[in-house]
Amino acid sequence: MDINTILEISWVPIIVFGISLGYGIVLLSTKNPKILIGKKNGGKIIRDREKYAVEGGKLLLFLAVGSLLMSVLLFFNVAFATLEIIIWLVLFAVMWKKISDLYGPVN
């Protein structure tokens, strides 16, 4: 199997892996949640900026692992890979909500 075949099968999960990994590493190294908040945050105050950035970085690494796992599973069973990423995204959303409620912007 050559690189073109691999990219044809799993190019989207590989791109998501790269983006999630990159942002996760940046968040963990800088501990600045600026990329999580966005430009139009409405001047909201963040409860704990450093903890929010670190936990957000960990969650993005969690998403990167899920995406990498999906790209591997695509070679064996597409249905199982799709089910895996759906479950992974639901877990990601629940954990993101929990972290955002604990450390994120004050409404």
Backbone as XML, in Angstrom:
<?xml version="1.0"?>
<chain id="A" units="angstrom">
  <residue number="1" name="MET">
    <atom name="N" x="0.851" y="-1.167" z="0.000"/>
    <atom name="CA" x="0.000" y="0.000" z="0.000"/>
    <atom name="C" x="0.902" y="1.237" z="0.000"/>
  </residue>
  <residue number="2" name="ASP">
    <atom name="N" x="0.656" y="2.143" z="-0.914"/>
    <atom name="CA" x="1.490" y="3.334" z="-1.011"/>
    <atom name="C" x="0.826" y="4.522" z="-0.314"/>
  </residue>
  <residue number="3" name="ILE">
    <atom name="N" x="1.527" y="5.645" z="-0.282"/>
    <atom name="CA" x="1.059" y="6.835" z="0.432"/>
    <atom name="C" x="-0.213" y="7.403" z="-0.192"/>
  </residue>
  <residue number="4" name="ASN">
    <atom name="N" x="-0.367" y="7.303" z="-1.508"/>
    <atom name="CA" x="-1.574" y="7.808" z="-2.164"/>
    <atom name="C" x="-2.816" y="7.039" z="-1.735"/>
  </residue>
  <residue number="5" name="THR">
    <atom name="N" x="-2.694" y="5.747" z="-1.590"/>
    <atom name="CA" x="-3.821" y="4.927" z="-1.140"/>
    <atom name="C" x="-4.201" y="5.273" z="0.289"/>
  </residue>
  <residue number="6" name="ILE">
    <atom name="N" x="-3.216" y="5.451" z="1.132"/>
    <atom name="CA" x="-3.474" y="5.822" z="2.532"/>
    <atom name="C" x="-4.182" y="7.164" z="2.604"/>
  </residue>
  <residue number="7" name="LEU">
    <atom name="N" x="-3.714" y="8.133" z="1.836"/>
    <atom name="CA" x="-4.329" y="9.457" z="1.850"/>
    <atom name="C" x="-5.730" y="9.453" z="1.252"/>
  </residue>
  <residue number="8" name="GLU">
    <atom name="N" x="-5.981" y="8.623" z="0.256"/>
    <atom name="CA" x="-7.322" y="8.514" z="-0.313"/>
    <atom name="C" x="-8.314" y="7.989" z="0.707"/>
  </residue>
  <residue number="9" name="ILE">
    <atom name="N" x="-7.875" y="7.071" z="1.522"/>
    <atom name="CA" x="-8.770" y="6.458" z="2.498"/>
    <atom name="C" x="-8.986" y="7.354" z="3.718"/>
  </residue>
  <residue number="10" name="SER">
    <atom name="N" x="-7.930" y="7.955" z="4.217"/>
    <atom name="CA" x="-8.053" y="8.621" z="5.520"/>
    <atom name="C" x="-7.479" y="10.028" z="5.548"/>
  </residue>
  <residue number="11" name="TRP">
    <atom name="N" x="-7.711" y="10.828" z="4.529"/>
    <atom name="CA" x="-7.133" y="12.169" z="4.521"/>
    <atom name="C" x="-7.819" y="13.103" z="5.511"/>
  </residue>
  <residue number="12" name="VAL">
    <atom name="N" x="-9.126" y="12.989" z="5.700"/>
    <atom name="CA" x="-9.821" y="13.887" z="6.626"/>
    <atom name="C" x="-9.396" y="13.641" z="8.074"/>
  </residue>
  <residue number="13" name="PRO">
    <atom name="N" x="-9.396" y="12.405" z="8.573"/>
    <atom name="CA" x="-8.934" y="12.196" z="9.946"/>
    <atom name="C" x="-7.475" y="12.612" z="10.156"/>
  </residue>
  <residue number="14" name="ILE">
    <atom name="N" x="-6.653" y="12.477" z="9.135"/>
    <atom name="CA" x="-5.263" y="12.885" z="9.272"/>
    <atom name="C" x="-5.155" y="14.403" z="9.404"/>
  </residue>
  <residue number="15" name="ILE">
    <atom name="N" x="-5.965" y="15.135" z="8.655"/>
    <atom name="CA" x="-5.963" y="16.597" z="8.776"/>
    <atom name="C" x="-6.483" y="17.022" z="10.143"/>
  </residue>
  <residue number="16" name="VAL">
    <atom name="N" x="-7.562" y="16.407" z="10.604"/>
    <atom name="CA" x="-8.101" y="16.724" z="11.926"/>
    <atom name="C" x="-7.077" y="16.388" z="13.006"/>
  </residue>
  <residue number="17" name="PHE">
    <atom name="N" x="-6.372" y="15.271" z="12.839"/>
    <atom name="CA" x="-5.315" y="14.907" z="13.783"/>
    <atom name="C" x="-4.249" y="15.998" z="13.847"/>
  </residue>
  <residue number="18" name="GLY">
    <atom name="N" x="-3.788" y="16.463" z="12.702"/>
    <atom name="CA" x="-2.740" y="17.481" z="12.677"/>
    <atom name="C" x="-3.174" y="18.789" z="13.304"/>
  </residue>
  <residue number="19" name="ILE">
    <atom name="N" x="-4.380" y="19.229" z="12.985"/>
    <atom name="CA" x="-4.874" y="20.492" z="13.546"/>
    <atom name="C" x="-5.087" y="20.369" z="15.049"/>
  </residue>
  <residue number="20" name="SER">
    <atom name="N" x="-5.714" y="19.299" z="15.494"/>
    <atom name="CA" x="-5.957" y="19.104" z="16.928"/>
    <atom name="C" x="-4.650" y="18.973" z="17.697"/>
  </residue>
  <residue number="21" name="LEU">
    <atom name="N" x="-3.716" y="18.227" z="17.142"/>
    <atom name="CA" x="-2.427" y="18.060" z="17.799"/>
    <atom name="C" x="-1.694" y="19.391" z="17.900"/>
  </residue>
  <residue number="22" name="GLY">
    <atom name="N" x="-1.702" y="20.152" z="16.820"/>
    <atom name="CA" x="-1.024" y="21.450" z="16.827"/>
    <atom name="C" x="-1.610" y="22.408" z="17.848"/>
  </residue>
  <residue number="23" name="TYR">
    <atom name="N" x="-2.927" y="22.572" z="17.835"/>
    <atom name="CA" x="-3.559" y="23.469" z="18.792"/>
    <atom name="C" x="-3.410" y="22.968" z="20.227"/>
  </residue>
  <residue number="24" name="GLY">
    <atom name="N" x="-3.489" y="21.663" z="20.425"/>
    <atom name="CA" x="-3.311" y="21.118" z="21.776"/>
    <atom name="C" x="-1.931" y="21.396" z="22.326"/>
  </residue>
  <residue number="25" name="ILE">
    <atom name="N" x="-0.915" y="21.225" z="21.506"/>
    <atom name="CA" x="0.460" y="21.498" z="21.953"/>
    <atom name="C" x="0.648" y="22.977" z="22.228"/>
  </residue>
  <residue number="26" name="VAL">
    <atom name="N" x="0.094" y="23.830" z="21.373"/>
    <atom name="CA" x="0.209" y="25.283" z="21.605"/>
    <atom name="C" x="-0.468" y="25.669" z="22.913"/>
  </residue>
  <residue number="27" name="LEU">
    <atom name="N" x="-1.653" y="25.136" z="23.171"/>
    <atom name="CA" x="-2.351" y="25.467" z="24.415"/>
    <atom name="C" x="-1.595" y="24.978" z="25.640"/>
  </residue>
  <residue number="28" name="LEU">
    <atom name="N" x="-1.048" y="23.783" z="25.571"/>
    <atom name="CA" x="-0.306" y="23.260" z="26.719"/>
    <atom name="C" x="1.003" y="23.997" z="26.946"/>
  </residue>
  <residue number="29" name="SER">
    <atom name="N" x="1.639" y="24.459" z="25.889"/>
    <atom name="CA" x="2.931" y="25.124" z="26.051"/>
    <atom name="C" x="2.790" y="26.592" z="26.426"/>
  </residue>
  <residue number="30" name="THR">
    <atom name="N" x="1.811" y="27.297" z="25.843"/>
    <atom name="CA" x="1.670" y="28.730" z="26.142"/>
    <atom name="C" x="0.759" y="29.009" z="27.323"/>
  </residue>
  <residue number="31" name="LYS">
    <atom name="N" x="-0.165" y="28.116" z="27.602"/>
    <atom name="CA" x="-1.161" y="28.282" z="28.670"/>
    <atom name="C" x="-1.945" y="29.583" z="28.501"/>
  </residue>
  <residue number="32" name="ASN">
    <atom name="N" x="-2.175" y="29.950" z="27.248"/>
    <atom name="CA" x="-2.933" y="31.142" z="26.914"/>
    <atom name="C" x="-4.187" y="30.716" z="26.155"/>
  </residue>
  <residue number="33" name="PRO">
    <atom name="N" x="-5.371" y="30.902" z="26.743"/>
    <atom name="CA" x="-6.602" y="30.415" z="26.111"/>
    <atom name="C" x="-7.133" y="31.328" z="25.007"/>
  </residue>
  <residue number="34" name="LYS">
    <atom name="N" x="-6.301" y="32.201" z="24.473"/>
    <atom name="CA" x="-6.741" y="33.143" z="23.450"/>
    <atom name="C" x="-7.355" y="32.434" z="22.245"/>
  </residue>
  <residue number="35" name="ILE">
    <atom name="N" x="-6.793" y="31.305" z="21.827"/>
    <atom name="CA" x="-7.329" y="30.607" z="20.662"/>
    <atom name="C" x="-8.632" y="29.873" z="20.979"/>
  </residue>
  <residue number="36" name="LEU">
    <atom name="N" x="-8.927" y="29.660" z="22.254"/>
    <atom name="CA" x="-10.189" y="29.028" z="22.627"/>
    <atom name="C" x="-11.321" y="30.035" z="22.713"/>
  </residue>
  <residue number="37" name="ILE">
    <atom name="N" x="-10.996" y="31.250" z="23.066"/>
    <atom name="CA" x="-12.020" y="32.259" z="23.319"/>
    <atom name="C" x="-12.554" y="32.850" z="22.027"/>
  </residue>
  <residue number="38" name="GLY">
    <atom name="N" x="-11.671" y="33.169" z="21.117"/>
    <atom name="CA" x="-12.080" y="33.794" z="19.872"/>
    <atom name="C" x="-12.063" y="35.308" z="19.978"/>
  </residue>
  <residue number="39" name="LYS">
    <atom name="N" x="-12.231" y="35.957" z="18.857"/>
    <atom name="CA" x="-12.164" y="37.413" z="18.821"/>
    <atom name="C" x="-13.416" y="38.072" z="19.370"/>
  </residue>
  <residue number="40" name="LYS">
    <atom name="N" x="-14.547" y="37.443" z="19.177"/>
    <atom name="CA" x="-15.816" y="38.050" z="19.577"/>
    <atom name="C" x="-16.350" y="37.420" z="20.852"/>
  </residue>
  <residue number="41" name="ASN">
    <atom name="N" x="-15.562" y="37.457" z="21.906"/>
    <atom name="CA" x="-16.010" y="36.861" z="23.162"/>
    <atom name="C" x="-16.907" y="37.795" z="23.948"/>
  </residue>
  <residue number="42" name="GLY">
    <atom name="N" x="-17.103" y="39.008" z="23.476"/>
    <atom name="CA" x="-17.989" y="39.932" z="24.161"/>
    <atom name="C" x="-17.419" y="40.443" z="25.461"/>
  </residue>
  <residue number="43" name="GLY">
    <atom name="N" x="-16.119" y="40.384" z="25.635"/>
    <atom name="CA" x="-15.495" y="40.868" z="26.865"/>
    <atom name="C" x="-15.760" y="39.989" z="28.072"/>
  </residue>
  <residue number="44" name="LYS">
    <atom name="N" x="-16.066" y="38.741" z="27.850"/>
    <atom name="CA" x="-16.340" y="37.836" z="28.966"/>
    <atom name="C" x="-15.063" y="37.546" z="29.747"/>
  </residue>
  <residue number="45" name="ILE">
    <atom name="N" x="-15.212" y="37.416" z="31.023"/>
    <atom name="CA" x="-14.089" y="37.121" z="31.912"/>
    <atom name="C" x="-13.981" y="35.605" z="32.071"/>
  </residue>
  <residue number="46" name="ILE">
    <atom name="N" x="-12.760" y="35.105" z="32.001"/>
    <atom name="CA" x="-12.522" y="33.675" z="32.184"/>
    <atom name="C" x="-12.170" y="33.432" z="33.649"/>
  </residue>
  <residue number="47" name="ARG">
    <atom name="N" x="-12.766" y="32.415" z="34.221"/>
    <atom name="CA" x="-12.556" y="32.118" z="35.638"/>
    <atom name="C" x="-11.087" y="31.810" z="35.949"/>
  </residue>
  <residue number="48" name="ASP">
    <atom name="N" x="-10.500" y="30.861" z="35.233"/>
    <atom name="CA" x="-9.106" y="30.474" z="35.456"/>
    <atom name="C" x="-8.458" y="30.264" z="34.089"/>
  </residue>
  <residue number="49" name="ARG">
    <atom name="N" x="-7.759" y="31.287" z="33.603"/>
    <atom name="CA" x="-7.213" y="31.273" z="32.243"/>
    <atom name="C" x="-6.234" y="30.123" z="32.026"/>
  </residue>
  <residue number="50" name="GLU">
    <atom name="N" x="-5.313" y="29.935" z="32.954"/>
    <atom name="CA" x="-4.283" y="28.907" z="32.781"/>
    <atom name="C" x="-4.891" y="27.506" z="32.800"/>
  </residue>
  <residue number="51" name="LYS">
    <atom name="N" x="-5.750" y="27.251" z="33.754"/>
    <atom name="CA" x="-6.363" y="25.924" z="33.857"/>
    <atom name="C" x="-7.263" y="25.641" z="32.645"/>
  </residue>
  <residue number="52" name="TYR">
    <atom name="N" x="-7.961" y="26.672" z="32.182"/>
    <atom name="CA" x="-8.821" y="26.530" z="31.003"/>
    <atom name="C" x="-7.991" y="26.162" z="29.776"/>
  </residue>
  <residue number="53" name="ALA">
    <atom name="N" x="-6.841" y="26.800" z="29.620"/>
    <atom name="CA" x="-5.972" y="26.515" z="28.472"/>
    <atom name="C" x="-5.377" y="25.113" z="28.572"/>
  </residue>
  <residue number="54" name="VAL">
    <atom name="N" x="-4.923" y="24.728" z="29.750"/>
    <atom name="CA" x="-4.305" y="23.411" z="29.919"/>
    <atom name="C" x="-5.334" y="22.298" z="29.694"/>
  </residue>
  <residue number="55" name="GLU">
    <atom name="N" x="-6.494" y="22.438" z="30.294"/>
    <atom name="CA" x="-7.526" y="21.404" z="30.121"/>
    <atom name="C" x="-8.036" y="21.375" z="28.686"/>
  </residue>
  <residue number="56" name="GLY">
    <atom name="N" x="-8.160" y="22.550" z="28.055"/>
    <atom name="CA" x="-8.544" y="22.591" z="26.644"/>
    <atom name="C" x="-7.502" y="21.929" z="25.759"/>
  </residue>
  <residue number="57" name="GLY">
    <atom name="N" x="-6.224" y="22.139" z="26.081"/>
    <atom name="CA" x="-5.152" y="21.486" z="25.334"/>
    <atom name="C" x="-5.197" y="19.974" z="25.470"/>
  </residue>
  <residue number="58" name="LYS">
    <atom name="N" x="-5.470" y="19.503" z="26.674"/>
    <atom name="CA" x="-5.591" y="18.060" z="26.883"/>
    <atom name="C" x="-6.764" y="17.488" z="26.083"/>
  </residue>
  <residue number="59" name="LEU">
    <atom name="N" x="-7.873" y="18.233" z="26.054"/>
    <atom name="CA" x="-9.021" y="17.760" z="25.291"/>
    <atom name="C" x="-8.736" y="17.735" z="23.796"/>
  </residue>
  <residue number="60" name="LEU">
    <atom name="N" x="-7.997" y="18.697" z="23.300"/>
    <atom name="CA" x="-7.643" y="18.681" z="21.886"/>
    <atom name="C" x="-6.706" y="17.520" z="21.568"/>
  </residue>
  <residue number="61" name="LEU">
    <atom name="N" x="-5.828" y="17.180" z="22.495"/>
    <atom name="CA" x="-4.995" y="15.990" z="22.295"/>
    <atom name="C" x="-5.843" y="14.721" z="22.312"/>
  </residue>
  <residue number="62" name="PHE">
    <atom name="N" x="-6.870" y="14.716" z="23.167"/>
    <atom name="CA" x="-7.825" y="13.601" z="23.203"/>
    <atom name="C" x="-8.518" y="13.460" z="21.845"/>
  </residue>
  <residue number="63" name="LEU">
    <atom name="N" x="-8.924" y="14.586" z="21.251"/>
    <atom name="CA" x="-9.542" y="14.565" z="19.937"/>
    <atom name="C" x="-8.556" y="14.096" z="18.866"/>
  </residue>
  <residue number="64" name="ALA">
    <atom name="N" x="-7.303" y="14.492" z="19.004"/>
    <atom name="CA" x="-6.283" y="14.063" z="18.050"/>
    <atom name="C" x="-6.100" y="12.547" z="18.090"/>
  </residue>
  <residue number="65" name="VAL">
    <atom name="N" x="-6.090" y="11.980" z="19.284"/>
    <atom name="CA" x="-5.958" y="10.524" z="19.417"/>
    <atom name="C" x="-7.165" y="9.825" z="18.786"/>
  </residue>
  <residue number="66" name="GLY">
    <atom name="N" x="-8.361" y="10.357" z="19.015"/>
    <atom name="CA" x="-9.560" y="9.777" z="18.420"/>
    <atom name="C" x="-9.540" y="9.830" z="16.905"/>
  </residue>
  <residue number="67" name="SER">
    <atom name="N" x="-9.046" y="10.923" z="16.369"/>
    <atom name="CA" x="-8.952" y="11.055" z="14.919"/>
    <atom name="C" x="-7.911" y="10.096" z="14.336"/>
  </residue>
  <residue number="68" name="LEU">
    <atom name="N" x="-6.796" y="9.952" z="15.029"/>
    <atom name="CA" x="-5.777" y="9.004" z="14.569"/>
    <atom name="C" x="-6.300" y="7.570" z="14.627"/>
  </residue>
  <residue number="69" name="LEU">
    <atom name="N" x="-7.031" y="7.257" z="15.684"/>
    <atom name="CA" x="-7.633" y="5.929" z="15.799"/>
    <atom name="C" x="-8.639" y="5.693" z="14.663"/>
  </residue>
  <residue number="70" name="MET">
    <atom name="N" x="-9.399" y="6.726" z="14.323"/>
    <atom name="CA" x="-10.351" y="6.580" z="13.224"/>
    <atom name="C" x="-9.637" y="6.323" z="11.903"/>
  </residue>
  <residue number="71" name="SER">
    <atom name="N" x="-8.529" y="7.029" z="11.679"/>
    <atom name="CA" x="-7.813" y="6.834" z="10.418"/>
    <atom name="C" x="-7.257" y="5.410" z="10.295"/>
  </residue>
  <residue number="72" name="VAL">
    <atom name="N" x="-6.904" y="4.801" z="11.421"/>
    <atom name="CA" x="-6.450" y="3.405" z="11.400"/>
    <atom name="C" x="-7.637" y="2.463" z="11.187"/>
  </residue>
  <residue number="73" name="LEU">
    <atom name="N" x="-8.743" y="2.729" z="11.885"/>
    <atom name="CA" x="-9.913" y="1.860" z="11.774"/>
    <atom name="C" x="-10.546" y="1.890" z="10.388"/>
  </residue>
  <residue number="74" name="LEU">
    <atom name="N" x="-10.359" y="2.973" z="9.652"/>
    <atom name="CA" x="-10.911" y="3.058" z="8.302"/>
    <atom name="C" x="-10.374" y="1.968" z="7.379"/>
  </residue>
  <residue number="75" name="PHE">
    <atom name="N" x="-9.210" y="1.458" z="7.671"/>
    <atom name="CA" x="-8.631" y="0.413" z="6.836"/>
    <atom name="C" x="-9.268" y="-0.952" z="7.085"/>
  </residue>
  <residue number="76" name="PHE">
    <atom name="N" x="-9.953" y="-1.094" z="8.226"/>
    <atom name="CA" x="-10.536" y="-2.379" z="8.576"/>
    <atom name="C" x="-12.049" y="-2.403" z="8.404"/>
  </residue>
  <residue number="77" name="ASN">
    <atom name="N" x="-12.736" y="-1.377" z="8.937"/>
    <atom name="CA" x="-14.190" y="-1.361" z="8.896"/>
    <atom name="C" x="-14.666" y="0.090" z="8.983"/>
  </residue>
  <residue number="78" name="VAL">
    <atom name="N" x="-15.287" y="0.564" z="7.926"/>
    <atom name="CA" x="-15.731" y="1.959" z="7.859"/>
    <atom name="C" x="-16.843" y="2.231" z="8.866"/>
  </residue>
  <residue number="79" name="ALA">
    <atom name="N" x="-17.757" y="1.298" z="9.032"/>
    <atom name="CA" x="-18.863" y="1.486" z="9.970"/>
    <atom name="C" x="-18.348" y="1.600" z="11.398"/>
  </residue>
  <residue number="80" name="PHE">
    <atom name="N" x="-17.406" y="0.759" z="11.756"/>
    <atom name="CA" x="-16.843" y="0.803" z="13.100"/>
    <atom name="C" x="-16.054" y="2.094" z="13.318"/>
  </residue>
  <residue number="81" name="ALA">
    <atom name="N" x="-15.348" y="2.545" z="12.295"/>
    <atom name="CA" x="-14.597" y="3.796" z="12.402"/>
    <atom name="C" x="-15.543" y="4.980" z="12.584"/>
  </residue>
  <residue number="82" name="THR">
    <atom name="N" x="-16.656" y="4.967" z="11.868"/>
    <atom name="CA" x="-17.645" y="6.039" z="12.001"/>
    <atom name="C" x="-18.281" y="6.027" z="13.380"/>
  </residue>
  <residue number="83" name="LEU">
    <atom name="N" x="-18.630" y="4.858" z="13.875"/>
    <atom name="CA" x="-19.193" y="4.733" z="15.221"/>
    <atom name="C" x="-18.186" y="5.206" z="16.271"/>
  </residue>
  <residue number="84" name="GLU">
    <atom name="N" x="-16.923" y="4.852" z="16.093"/>
    <atom name="CA" x="-15.887" y="5.266" z="17.039"/>
    <atom name="C" x="-15.772" y="6.774" z="17.104"/>
  </residue>
  <residue number="85" name="ILE">
    <atom name="N" x="-15.747" y="7.458" z="15.972"/>
    <atom name="CA" x="-15.558" y="8.907" z="15.994"/>
    <atom name="C" x="-16.801" y="9.607" z="16.518"/>
  </residue>
  <residue number="86" name="ILE">
    <atom name="N" x="-17.989" y="9.050" z="16.288"/>
    <atom name="CA" x="-19.203" y="9.652" z="16.845"/>
    <atom name="C" x="-19.175" y="9.568" z="18.369"/>
  </residue>
  <residue number="87" name="ILE">
    <atom name="N" x="-18.834" y="8.399" z="18.891"/>
    <atom name="CA" x="-18.732" y="8.243" z="20.354"/>
    <atom name="C" x="-17.649" y="9.161" z="20.905"/>
  </residue>
  <residue number="88" name="TRP">
    <atom name="N" x="-16.519" y="9.251" z="20.217"/>
    <atom name="CA" x="-15.401" y="10.085" z="20.648"/>
    <atom name="C" x="-15.816" y="11.556" z="20.690"/>
  </residue>
  <residue number="89" name="LEU">
    <atom name="N" x="-16.558" y="12.005" z="19.681"/>
    <atom name="CA" x="-16.999" y="13.402" z="19.634"/>
    <atom name="C" x="-18.031" y="13.711" z="20.710"/>
  </residue>
  <residue number="90" name="VAL">
    <atom name="N" x="-18.898" y="12.759" z="21.012"/>
    <atom name="CA" x="-19.862" y="12.960" z="22.102"/>
    <atom name="C" x="-19.119" y="13.087" z="23.429"/>
  </residue>
  <residue number="91" name="LEU">
    <atom name="N" x="-18.146" y="12.212" z="23.673"/>
    <atom name="CA" x="-17.333" y="12.324" z="24.891"/>
    <atom name="C" x="-16.585" y="13.639" z="24.933"/>
  </residue>
  <residue number="92" name="PHE">
    <atom name="N" x="-16.029" y="14.054" z="23.805"/>
    <atom name="CA" x="-15.321" y="15.322" z="23.720"/>
    <atom name="C" x="-16.245" y="16.489" z="24.072"/>
  </residue>
  <residue number="93" name="ALA">
    <atom name="N" x="-17.464" y="16.486" z="23.525"/>
    <atom name="CA" x="-18.406" y="17.575" z="23.790"/>
    <atom name="C" x="-18.814" y="17.624" z="25.256"/>
  </residue>
  <residue number="94" name="VAL">
    <atom name="N" x="-19.054" y="16.475" z="25.861"/>
    <atom name="CA" x="-19.430" y="16.432" z="27.278"/>
    <atom name="C" x="-18.286" y="16.940" z="28.153"/>
  </residue>
  <residue number="95" name="MET">
    <atom name="N" x="-17.069" y="16.488" z="27.857"/>
    <atom name="CA" x="-15.928" y="16.945" z="28.656"/>
    <atom name="C" x="-15.648" y="18.431" z="28.430"/>
  </residue>
  <residue number="96" name="TRP">
    <atom name="N" x="-15.833" y="18.916" z="27.197"/>
    <atom name="CA" x="-15.621" y="20.335" z="26.910"/>
    <atom name="C" x="-16.623" y="21.192" z="27.680"/>
  </residue>
  <residue number="97" name="LYS">
    <atom name="N" x="-17.875" y="20.756" z="27.732"/>
    <atom name="CA" x="-18.906" y="21.484" z="28.483"/>
    <atom name="C" x="-18.548" y="21.536" z="29.957"/>
  </residue>
  <residue number="98" name="LYS">
    <atom name="N" x="-18.072" y="20.430" z="30.493"/>
    <atom name="CA" x="-17.698" y="20.374" z="31.902"/>
    <atom name="C" x="-16.531" y="21.323" z="32.194"/>
  </residue>
  <residue number="99" name="ILE">
    <atom name="N" x="-15.525" y="21.307" z="31.354"/>
    <atom name="CA" x="-14.364" y="22.181" z="31.545"/>
    <atom name="C" x="-14.746" y="23.641" z="31.354"/>
  </residue>
  <residue number="100" name="SER">
    <atom name="N" x="-15.593" y="23.912" z="30.383"/>
    <atom name="CA" x="-16.022" y="25.280" z="30.142"/>
    <atom name="C" x="-16.836" y="25.806" z="31.326"/>
  </residue>
  <residue number="101" name="ASP">
    <atom name="N" x="-17.651" y="24.959" z="31.913"/>
    <atom name="CA" x="-18.424" y="25.374" z="33.090"/>
    <atom name="C" x="-17.536" y="25.620" z="34.298"/>
  </residue>
  <residue number="102" name="LEU">
    <atom name="N" x="-16.473" y="24.820" z="34.440"/>
    <atom name="CA" x="-15.589" y="24.971" z="35.596"/>
    <atom name="C" x="-14.626" y="26.149" z="35.456"/>
  </residue>
  <residue number="103" name="TYR">
    <atom name="N" x="-13.992" y="26.295" z="34.301"/>
    <atom name="CA" x="-12.918" y="27.263" z="34.142"/>
    <atom name="C" x="-13.158" y="28.328" z="33.081"/>
  </residue>
  <residue number="104" name="GLY">
    <atom name="N" x="-14.186" y="28.166" z="32.279"/>
    <atom name="CA" x="-14.378" y="28.996" z="31.107"/>
    <atom name="C" x="-14.982" y="30.365" z="31.368"/>
  </residue>
  <residue number="105" name="PRO">
    <atom name="N" x="-15.466" y="30.992" z="30.311"/>
    <atom name="CA" x="-16.006" y="32.342" z="30.424"/>
    <atom name="C" x="-17.218" y="32.414" z="31.339"/>
  </residue>
  <residue number="106" name="VAL">
    <atom name="N" x="-17.288" y="33.514" z="32.070"/>
    <atom name="CA" x="-18.430" y="33.779" z="32.944"/>
    <atom name="C" x="-19.526" y="34.402" z="32.097"/>
  </residue>
  <residue number="107" name="ASN">
    <atom name="N" x="-20.733" y="33.897" z="32.213"/>
    <atom name="CA" x="-21.848" y="34.435" z="31.409"/>
    <atom name="C" x="-22.353" y="35.729" z="31.958"/>
  </residue>
</chain>
